[in-house]
Amino acid sequence: METPCRNLCALDRERATCRGCGRTIAEIVHWRSMTDVARAAVMKRVQDFQPQRRA
């Protein structure tokens, strides 16, 4: 199963998204149970996401 995870896991200040891959907490938690269509939509949304340095 393809995943956008870059092993740079860290939440942003608002604890809303991962600073490494750009997924939301819900997307990370439910990744394995999401449909292929839902995962593809997330992959498209985060495809150009640039990891953010830790503050």
N, C-alpha and C positions, 0 to 999 in steps of 0.2 A: 504494500500500500504506500503510495507516494505521500509525502508530507512536506510542508514548507519549513519544518523545524531545522534550525541551523546549529543547534546545541549551544546557543547563546541566551539561554533562558533567564529572563529578568523582567519583572513587571514595571510598567511606567509608574509615575508618581500617583496617578489616579487609580492604579491597580485595575485598569481596564483592558490593556493589551500587552502582549509580549514585545519587549524592545528588540528581541532577536528576529522574530518572524512576522510580527504584525497581526497575529491572530488574537481574537478576543479570548477571555477566560472560558466562556461557554464553548467556543470552537475547539479549544485545546482539550477541555474535559470530555466533550462528546465526539471527538474526532473519529474514533473507531466505530461509533454507532451511527454516524451520519451516512446518508445515502451517497452514492458516487456522484450524483448531480450536485448535492450540497457541497461535497468536498471540492469538486471541480470549480464551483463558484468561489469558494474561499481561495483556492490556488490562483485563480485569475485575479482576484482582488489584491493578493499580496505578492504577485509575481515580481513586481518592480520595487518592493519594499526594501529599503536600505536600513540595516541594523543601526540602532542608535547607541552611542556610547553611554555607559553608566555615568550618572551624575554624581 
